[in-house]
Amino acid sequence: MFLKYDLDIGERSIWNINTPTSFAQKLPFFLNEGGRFWAQDNYYTIREGKSDYLFVYTLSGVGGLVYAGKTQTLTPHKAVIVDCRQRSHFFSKSDVWDY
């Protein structure tokens, strides 16, 4: 697994980390983490080789994503689903990216 990041997030950000039960782990999908983040200027994450999927929905501000050889701009009301086994690079493109 590869992971590099600068979690430059605001204090009001909420991050819930769950420990799935053995029953949940047998289901096709289960929730590991969830939250709401106010990413600031220096925020970025680069990950690869994690056996999860990531759902990101932008509420306000602007974020960026480099994934599968393409760069996308994540504007309000835009959602993406990323297979974390592949390399992904998320980053803030505004003073505050609320996602």
C-alpha positions as CSV (number, residue, x, y, z in Angstrom):
1,M,0.0,0.0,0.0
2,F,1.2,3.5,-0.8
3,L,-0.1,6.5,1.2
4,K,1.2,10.1,1.2
5,Y,-0.8,13.1,2.5
6,D,-1.1,16.5,4.1
7,L,-4.4,16.5,6.0
8,D,-4.7,20.3,6.1
9,I,-8.4,20.2,7.3
10,G,-10.3,22.7,9.4
11,E,-11.1,22.1,13.0
12,R,-14.8,21.6,12.4
13,S,-14.1,18.5,10.2
14,I,-15.7,15.3,11.4
15,W,-14.0,11.9,10.8
16,N,-15.6,8.7,12.0
17,I,-13.6,5.5,11.8
18,N,-15.6,2.3,12.2
19,T,-14.4,-1.3,13.1
20,P,-16.6,-3.5,11.0
21,T,-17.9,-6.7,12.6
22,S,-17.0,-10.1,11.2
23,F,-20.6,-10.3,9.8
24,A,-20.2,-6.9,8.1
25,Q,-17.0,-8.0,6.5
26,K,-18.8,-10.8,4.8
27,L,-21.1,-8.4,3.0
28,P,-20.3,-7.1,-0.5
29,F,-19.9,-3.6,1.0
30,F,-19.4,-2.2,4.5
31,L,-18.5,1.2,5.9
32,N,-14.9,1.7,7.2
33,E,-14.8,5.5,7.6
34,G,-17.0,8.5,7.0
35,G,-17.0,12.2,7.6
36,R,-17.2,15.7,6.4
37,F,-14.0,17.6,5.7
38,W,-13.1,21.2,5.2
39,A,-9.9,20.8,3.2
40,Q,-7.7,23.9,3.1
41,D,-5.0,25.1,0.7
42,N,-2.3,22.5,1.4
43,Y,-4.6,19.4,1.6
44,Y,-3.8,16.4,-0.5
45,T,-3.9,12.6,-0.4
46,I,-2.2,10.1,-2.7
47,R,-3.1,6.5,-2.2
48,E,-2.8,3.2,-4.0
49,G,-3.1,-0.5,-3.1
50,K,-5.9,-0.2,-0.5
51,S,-8.8,-2.7,-0.9
52,D,-11.5,-0.1,-0.4
53,Y,-13.7,2.2,-2.5
54,L,-13.9,5.9,-1.7
55,F,-17.1,8.0,-2.3
56,V,-16.5,11.7,-2.4
57,Y,-19.2,14.4,-2.8
58,T,-18.4,18.1,-3.0
59,L,-20.7,20.4,-1.0
60,S,-18.8,23.7,-1.7
61,G,-15.4,24.9,-2.9
62,V,-13.4,23.1,-5.5
63,G,-11.3,19.9,-5.3
64,G,-9.2,18.1,-7.8
65,L,-8.7,14.4,-8.6
66,V,-6.1,12.6,-10.7
67,Y,-7.3,9.1,-11.3
68,A,-7.1,6.5,-14.1
69,G,-5.0,8.9,-16.2
70,K,-7.4,11.8,-16.0
71,T,-7.6,15.0,-14.0
72,Q,-11.1,16.0,-12.8
73,T,-12.3,19.2,-11.1
74,L,-14.7,18.4,-8.3
75,T,-17.2,21.2,-8.0
76,P,-20.3,21.5,-5.8
77,H,-22.8,18.7,-6.3
78,K,-20.3,16.5,-8.1
79,A,-19.6,13.0,-6.8
80,V,-17.0,10.4,-7.6
81,I,-16.3,6.8,-6.6
82,V,-12.7,5.7,-6.6
83,D,-11.3,2.1,-6.5
84,C,-8.5,2.6,-3.9
85,R,-6.5,-0.3,-5.3
86,Q,-5.6,2.1,-8.1
87,R,-3.6,5.3,-7.6
88,S,-5.7,8.4,-6.8
89,H,-4.6,11.9,-5.9
90,F,-7.1,14.3,-4.3
91,F,-6.3,17.9,-3.6
92,S,-7.9,21.2,-2.7
93,K,-8.2,23.8,-5.5
94,S,-9.7,26.5,-3.4
95,D,-9.3,28.1,0.1
96,V,-11.7,25.6,1.5
97,W,-13.1,22.5,-0.2
98,D,-16.1,21.2,1.7
99,Y,-16.6,17.5,0.9
